[in-house]
């Protein structure tokens, strides 16, 4: 967790401090959202013995029907993809981490293609 140390010399004005808190909460929120969505997706995958990516492709082709649990699963998967993309774009803006993300993404693709 990030730590902010303030002294009497560098106390921010109330508006700046509020902005800092909002930015910290927003970054924390994206990561928490991602983990919460992952937990939900894993539960769906275990219940239906199907990986979310495959389920979603079938759902979008109309092969899964329109039962409420499937609609919820598809919605959660879309939210997961959006949260993941948001986090990846933030990480890519950090020079040291951006290049690592490309390496990880490439390795992930190689792993998936070899299965």
C-alpha positions in Angstrom: 0.0 0.0 0.0 1.2 3.5 -0.8 2.4 5.6 2.1 2.2 9.4 2.2 4.4 11.2 4.7 3.6 14.8 5.4 5.5 17.3 7.6 4.6 20.8 8.8 6.6 22.2 5.9 4.8 20.4 3.1 1.2 20.3 4.2 -1.1 20.5 1.2 -4.0 22.8 1.0 -7.4 21.0 1.5 -8.2 20.9 -2.2 -4.9 19.2 -3.1 -5.3 16.8 -0.3 -8.8 15.9 -1.4 -7.5 15.3 -5.0 -4.7 13.0 -3.7 -7.3 10.9 -1.7 -9.6 10.7 -4.7 -6.7 9.5 -7.0 -5.6 7.0 -4.5 -9.1 5.7 -4.1 -9.6 5.5 -7.8 -6.4 3.4 -8.3 -7.3 1.2 -5.5 -10.9 0.8 -6.8 -9.7 -0.4 -10.2 -7.6 -3.2 -8.7 -10.3 -4.2 -6.2 -12.9 -4.2 -9.0 -10.6 -6.5 -11.0 -10.1 -9.0 -8.1 -13.8 -9.0 -7.2 -14.8 -9.7 -10.8 -12.2 -12.4 -11.0 -13.6 -14.1 -7.9 -17.1 -14.0 -9.5 -15.8 -15.4 -12.8 -14.0 -18.2 -11.1 -17.2 -19.1 -9.3 -19.1 -19.2 -12.6 -16.4 -21.2 -14.3 -16.3 -23.8 -11.5 -20.1 -24.1 -11.5 -20.4 -24.6 -15.2 -17.0 -26.2 -15.9 -16.2 -23.7 -18.6 -13.6 -21.0 -19.0 -15.1 -17.5 -19.2 -13.4 -16.6 -22.5 -15.0 -19.7 -24.2 -18.3 -19.2 -22.5 -18.4 -15.5 -23.6 -17.6 -16.4 -27.3 -20.4 -19.0 -27.2 -22.8 -16.7 -25.5 -22.2 -14.0 -28.1 -22.9 -16.5 -30.8 -26.2 -17.3 -29.1 -25.2 -20.8 -28.2 -25.8 -20.5 -24.4 -29.3 -19.2 -24.3 -30.5 -16.2 -22.4 -30.9 -17.6 -18.8 -30.3 -14.9 -16.2 -27.1 -16.5 -14.7 -25.6 -16.5 -18.2 -26.5 -12.9 -18.8 -24.9 -12.0 -15.5 -21.8 -14.0 -16.3 -21.4 -12.3 -19.7 -21.9 -8.9 -18.0 -19.3 -9.7 -15.4 -16.9 -10.8 -18.0 -17.3 -7.6 -20.0 -16.7 -5.6 -16.8 -13.6 -7.7 -16.2 -12.3 -7.0 -19.7 -12.9 -3.3 -19.2 -11.2 -3.1 -15.8 -8.2 -5.2 -17.1 -7.8 -2.9 -20.0 -8.0 0.2 -17.8 -5.3 -1.2 -15.5 -3.1 -2.3 -18.4 -3.3 1.2 -19.9 -2.3 2.8 -16.6 0.6 0.4 -16.2 1.7 1.0 -19.8 2.1 4.7 -19.0 4.8 3.9 -16.4 7.9 3.4 -18.5 9.6 0.7 -16.4 6.4 -1.3 -16.0 5.1 -0.8 -19.5 7.9 -2.8 -21.2 7.4 -5.6 -18.6 3.6 -5.7 -19.4 4.4 -6.2 -23.1 6.7 -9.1 -22.2 4.1 -10.6 -19.9 1.4 -10.2 -22.5 3.6 -11.9 -25.2 4.5 -14.8 -22.8 0.8 -15.2 -22.0 0.0 -15.5 -25.7 2.7 -18.0 -26.3 1.5 -20.1 -23.4 -2.1 -20.0 -24.6 -1.2 -20.8 -28.2 0.9 -23.9 -27.0 -2.1 -25.4 -25.1 
